[in-house]
Amino acid sequence: PQAERKAEKPPPIYFSRVNIAGEDLAITEAGASEIPLLQLSSSANNLSIEFVGLDYTSKDNLKYQYKLEGIDEDWSAPTTRREVNYARLAAGEYRFLVRAVNREGIASITPASFEFHIFPPVYLRWWFILLCLLFAGSLFY
């Protein structure tokens, strides 16, 4: 008889580093599985996100899947890369999700999440356009 294999547990996942427009976001050394909503200026639209999953059997057993809600429709193909970069994101609301998948195909129960909102440039905000229209109207009048 062969020994029974233990059922593997889903691997937990954490953010290890988040860099927004060249500045690192403060994350504890232990990592964070959730980052609260961030309000970003229109110039802070370049992101580099690093993450790590914990598997106590071997580090080579994990693969990662991620998606950026607001851009990606579905999860990415499983990959061993632990970093993703997004450049020149448009203004809008986004939510980045990442999960670890072990060799048995079991994904993290709760994906690590990171929500952020990028504001449009000043010249595209409703109040600026309204002021310009009022100014143009007063010149015409």
C-alpha positions as CSV (number, residue, x, y, z in Angstrom):
1,P,0.0,0.0,0.0
2,Q,1.0,3.6,-0.7
3,A,0.9,6.3,1.9
4,E,-2.0,8.7,1.5
5,R,-1.1,12.1,0.1
6,K,-2.3,15.0,2.2
7,A,-4.7,17.4,0.5
8,E,-2.8,20.5,-0.3
9,K,-4.1,23.8,1.2
10,P,-4.7,26.8,-1.0
11,P,-1.6,29.1,-0.9
12,P,-2.0,32.5,0.7
13,I,-0.8,35.5,-1.4
14,Y,0.6,38.9,-0.4
15,F,1.8,42.1,-2.0
16,S,5.5,42.5,-1.3
17,R,6.1,45.8,-3.2
18,V,3.9,48.4,-4.9
19,N,5.6,51.2,-6.8
20,I,3.5,54.1,-8.1
21,A,5.1,56.6,-10.5
22,G,8.6,55.9,-9.0
23,E,7.6,56.0,-5.4
24,D,7.2,52.9,-3.2
25,L,4.0,52.4,-1.3
26,A,4.5,51.7,2.5
27,I,3.9,48.0,3.0
28,T,5.0,46.0,6.0
29,E,7.9,43.5,5.6
30,A,5.4,40.7,6.1
31,G,3.4,41.9,3.1
32,A,-0.2,42.9,2.7
33,S,-3.1,40.9,1.3
34,E,-5.2,44.0,0.8
35,I,-4.4,47.6,0.2
36,P,-7.0,50.2,1.0
37,L,-8.4,52.5,-1.8
38,L,-5.9,55.0,-3.1
39,Q,-6.7,58.2,-4.9
40,L,-4.0,58.9,-7.5
41,S,-3.3,62.0,-9.6
42,S,-3.4,61.8,-13.4
43,S,0.4,61.8,-13.5
44,A,0.6,58.7,-11.1
45,N,-0.5,56.3,-13.8
46,N,2.5,54.0,-13.9
47,L,2.4,51.0,-11.6
48,S,4.8,48.2,-10.7
49,I,3.3,45.5,-8.4
50,E,5.3,42.6,-6.9
51,F,3.6,39.7,-5.0
52,V,4.5,36.5,-3.4
53,G,2.6,33.3,-2.6
54,L,3.5,31.1,0.3
55,D,4.0,27.4,-0.4
56,Y,5.9,25.5,2.3
57,T,6.8,22.6,0.1
58,S,8.8,24.3,-2.6
59,K,8.9,27.8,-4.1
60,D,8.9,26.4,-7.6
61,N,5.5,24.9,-7.3
62,L,3.5,28.1,-7.4
63,K,2.2,30.0,-10.4
64,Y,0.4,33.3,-10.4
65,Q,-2.7,34.7,-12.1
66,Y,-3.7,38.3,-12.0
67,K,-6.1,40.7,-13.6
68,L,-6.8,44.4,-13.5
69,E,-10.5,45.0,-13.4
70,G,-11.3,47.9,-15.6
71,I,-8.9,46.6,-18.3
72,D,-8.7,42.8,-18.2
73,E,-11.8,40.7,-18.7
74,D,-10.4,37.4,-17.3
75,W,-7.5,36.1,-15.2
76,S,-4.1,36.0,-17.0
77,A,-2.5,32.7,-17.9
78,P,-0.6,31.0,-15.0
79,T,2.9,32.3,-14.9
80,T,5.9,32.0,-12.5
81,R,6.6,35.8,-12.8
82,R,6.0,37.6,-9.5
83,E,5.8,41.1,-10.9
84,V,3.5,43.0,-13.3
85,N,3.8,46.5,-14.7
86,Y,1.1,48.8,-16.0
87,A,2.1,52.0,-17.8
88,R,0.0,55.0,-18.9
89,L,-3.2,53.9,-17.3
90,A,-6.2,56.1,-18.3
91,A,-8.2,58.0,-15.7
92,G,-10.8,55.7,-14.0
93,E,-11.4,53.2,-11.2
94,Y,-9.3,50.0,-11.1
95,R,-9.0,46.9,-8.9
96,F,-5.9,44.7,-9.2
97,L,-6.3,41.1,-8.1
98,V,-3.7,38.4,-7.9
99,R,-3.9,34.8,-6.8
100,A,-1.4,31.9,-6.4
101,V,-2.1,28.5,-7.9
102,N,-0.2,25.4,-6.5
103,R,0.9,22.4,-8.5
104,E,-2.5,20.7,-7.8
105,G,-4.3,23.6,-9.5
106,I,-5.7,24.9,-6.2
107,A,-5.9,28.7,-6.2
108,S,-5.8,31.1,-3.3
109,I,-9.1,31.2,-1.5
110,T,-9.0,35.0,-1.3
111,P,-7.0,36.9,-3.9
112,A,-4.8,39.8,-2.8
113,S,-6.5,43.0,-3.9
114,F,-5.6,46.6,-4.5
115,E,-8.1,49.3,-5.4
116,F,-7.2,52.7,-6.8
117,H,-8.7,55.6,-8.6
118,I,-6.8,57.7,-11.1
119,F,-8.2,61.2,-11.5
120,P,-8.4,62.8,-15.0
121,P,-6.1,65.8,-15.7
122,V,-7.4,69.2,-14.6
123,Y,-8.4,70.3,-18.1
124,L,-10.7,67.2,-18.5
125,R,-12.6,67.7,-15.2
126,W,-16.3,68.8,-15.4
127,W,-15.8,72.0,-13.4
128,F,-12.9,73.2,-15.5
129,I,-14.9,72.6,-18.8
130,L,-17.8,74.4,-17.2
131,L,-15.6,77.4,-16.3
132,C,-14.2,77.5,-19.8
133,L,-17.7,77.4,-21.3
134,L,-18.8,80.2,-19.0
135,F,-15.7,82.3,-19.8
136,A,-16.2,81.7,-23.6
137,G,-19.9,82.6,-23.3
138,S,-19.1,85.8,-21.4
139,L,-16.6,86.8,-24.1
140,F,-19.1,86.1,-26.8
141,Y,-21.8,88.1,-24.9
